[in-house]
Amino acid sequence: MVQIRCGQHLIAGIEAIVFDKDGTLADSRGLLQRTAIARAEAISTAVGGGDDLMPALLACFGVSAQGIDPDGLMAAGTREANRQGAIAVLVQAGYSQAKVTTLVADCFAAVNAARNGKAAYTPPFEGTAAMLKRLHHSPLKIGVLSSDSPAYVEEFLRYYDLLPWVDEWQGTRPEDPPKPDPTLLEQVCDRLQVAVARTLVVGDSWADLALAEQAQAAGFVSVSEPWGRSPVPGATLVLGNWDDLKVKPEP
């Protein structure tokens, strides 16, 4: 076990750190916004709703004139949550749920196929690889838990050669309970052979904070301004850059 220091703050008795991916390790803001707009356009065209549905769909996904909401569905939710959100918008607009359920899934798939992958458009934030390598060489175990699909989590870690510095990773399948349900975090910790109560969660959204609280983890570390957002209220620690995350041996 080690101590984690961030500025003047210290948390002792830590065995592992589990990182969120999008918005924490990966700068996905631009891609998420473009994907949300493309999905909204595809759905509006498919149902023949023209531009009338676009504002409601974009609001559902968490996209506004100011950009993408880091706590919105697109940034913090699973693909399934976004799909259900789009279906709800269409049903409220008067469309048949039986019809739009398949339609929305087809539109999501078409947007993904046109993009041909994701990792190339979601680079790691500056210093991410060096930070993971540094922590990997400490006594800590390192995990990644994302609301993104397992395929995209693996693609990101492989594309940027981060797999050697990560001990375990977990994406979220449609049938999995999404954040903040603690089930997947508990599974990651089991594979890491560490206690959840001695694990820090690092993320950028309310879902990551709620995950840490519901799992009764050792604490939640929020990324901040360099990641393009304000710190999550209620965070145990706040990072100004990756170098702030320091590992000290237990005295």
N, C-alpha and C positions, 0 to 999 in steps of 0.2 A: 504494500500500500504506500501511497505517496501523498504529499500535500500539493494542492493546486493553488497557485497565487496569481491574482489579477490585481495589479496596482497595490493598494494597501490591504486588500481583502484576501483571506486565506480560508480554504476548506481542506480539512485533514481527512485521512482515512479513505482515500479514493483508490479504486482498483481499475476503473475503466471510464472512458469517455465515448459517448455515442453521438455522432453528428447527424443532423439533418442534411439533405443534399441541396435541393433548389433553394436559392436565397442565402445559403450558409456556406457550403463548399463551392457551389456552382452559381455563376452569375447568369441567371435565367430570365431576368426581367424582360429583355427585348423579345426573346422567343415566346415567352408566355403571352405577352400582349399581342404579338402578331398571330399566334395560334388562336387566341380567343376571338380576334377579329375575323380570321378566316373561317372559324367554326360558325360564328354568327352569320356571316355572309352566305355560307353554304346552306345553312338551315333555312334562312329567309328565302333564298332562291328556290330551294326544294319544295317548300310549302306554298310558294307563290305569294308570300306576304310582303314582297318588296322591301322598302326601307322601314316600314312601320314596326317590324319586330326587332330591328337592330338595337334600339336603345334598351329595351327590356332584356334582351339576351346579353348585351355587354354589361349591363348593371348586374345581372345574375352572376356573370363570370368575374366581376370585380374590376372592370375596365371603365375608366372615365377619361375626361379631357386631361386630367392631371396625370394619367398613366395607369399603371396596374396597382391595385390595392394589395400590399404584402400580406394582409390578413384575409383577402377575398378567396372565393372558391378556386380560381385558377391558380393562385400562388400557393395556397395552403391546403386545398382539398385534393382528393383523389380524382382520377379520371371518371370513376363511377359516380362520384358526387357531382361532378360537373355535368355528366350526362343526365342524371336525374334532375338537376336544376334546370337544364334546357327543356326537358320534357315538361316540367311543371310550368314553365313560361308559356309553352305552346298550348297546354291544356287550359290554362287560365285565359288564353286568347281565343278559346273556342274550338280548338282542334281535337280530334279523337285521340285518346291516349294509345289505343291499339295501333293506330296508323303511325303516330309520331315516334313511338318507342323504337321501331326498326329504322325509321327515317333518320333520327338523331344519331344512332349507332353508325349508320352508313356514312353520314356526313363527317363524323369524327374520324372514321377509318380513312375516308378520302383525303382529308386534310393531312393526316399522318403520312399517307402514302406519297402525297405530293411533296412533303418535306424530306422524305428519305433519310430518316435518322434524326437524332436530336443532339448528341454530344458535341458535334462540331459547332453548334450554335450556342452552347452553354459552357463557356470556358470557366475554369476555376478562378476564384478571386485571387488577386495577387498574394503570393506567399503561401498558398494552400498546400502545395506539394511539399515545400520545405518544412512547414509546420507538422504535417502528418509524418514525415520522415523523422523529424526530431522526437515526436511523441512515441513513435514506434520503437525507437532505441532507448526509451525509458522503461520502467517496470509496468507502465500502463498497458491495458488492452484497448484496442481502438476498433470501434464499430461505426457503421453507417446505417441509419434507418430513415427511409424516405417514403412519402406518399406516392411517389412515382412508381411506375410498373417495375418489376424485377428486371425485365429486359433493358430498360433505359438506365437503371442504376448500374447494372453491369457494363453497359456500353460506355457510360461516363467514366467509370473507374478504369476500364481498359484503355479507352481512347487517350486518356491523359496519364497513363502509366502510374496510377495511384494504387492499384491492387497490392503491390508489395508492402505498402505501408498500412493496410487495413486488415485486421484480423477476421472480422465477420461483417457481412452487409446483408440488408434485407429491404426488398421493395414491398409494395402493397398490391396484391392481386384483387380482382373484383370481389371475390368471396371472403377476403380478409377483413377483420374489423379495423377501420382506419384510425389514425390519430384523432383524438387523444386517448382512445382505448389502449390500455397498457399491454395488451396481449403480445403484440409483435416485439415490443421492447423487452418483455420478459423472455421471449424466445431467443432474441439476440444475446441477452445476458447469460442464458443457459448455455448457449453454444460457446460464449466467451469464458464460461466457467467463473463468472463473477456474480456478486450479489447486486441486485438492482439498487438496494439501499446504499451501495458504495460506488454508484455509477452517476456521472454527470451527463446531462443532456445539453447539447449545444445546438441552438437553432435561431430562427428569425421571426417566429410567429407565435400567436396565442396558442396554437395547437401544440407546439413544442413545450410551452410552459405548462399547459394543462396536462400533457402527457407525463411530464416529470412529476407533477403534483399527484395525479391519479395513481401512478406507479410507485409513489413514495420513494423516488430516486433521491440521491444525495443533494441535488440542486439543479437549477436551470441557468445556463449561461447564454445571455442574449448578445448577438452581434448588433452593431449599431451603425453610425453614420457612414463609415467607409463602405458598408454593404448597401447603402442607399435607403436606410430607414432609421427611424428613431428606436431606441431600445424598447423591448417589450416590458410594459409595466409589471412589476412583481418579480423580475428576474433576480436570482441570487447574486450573479456577477454580470458585468457588462464589459464586452471587449471593444477596444478602440482599434486594435489590429491584432493579427495572430501572434505577434511577439509578446503581447500582454499575457498570453497563456503560458505560465511557467510551471515547471514540475520540480518539486523539491523532495528529497528523501525524508521519510519520517524521522524525527529526532530520536 
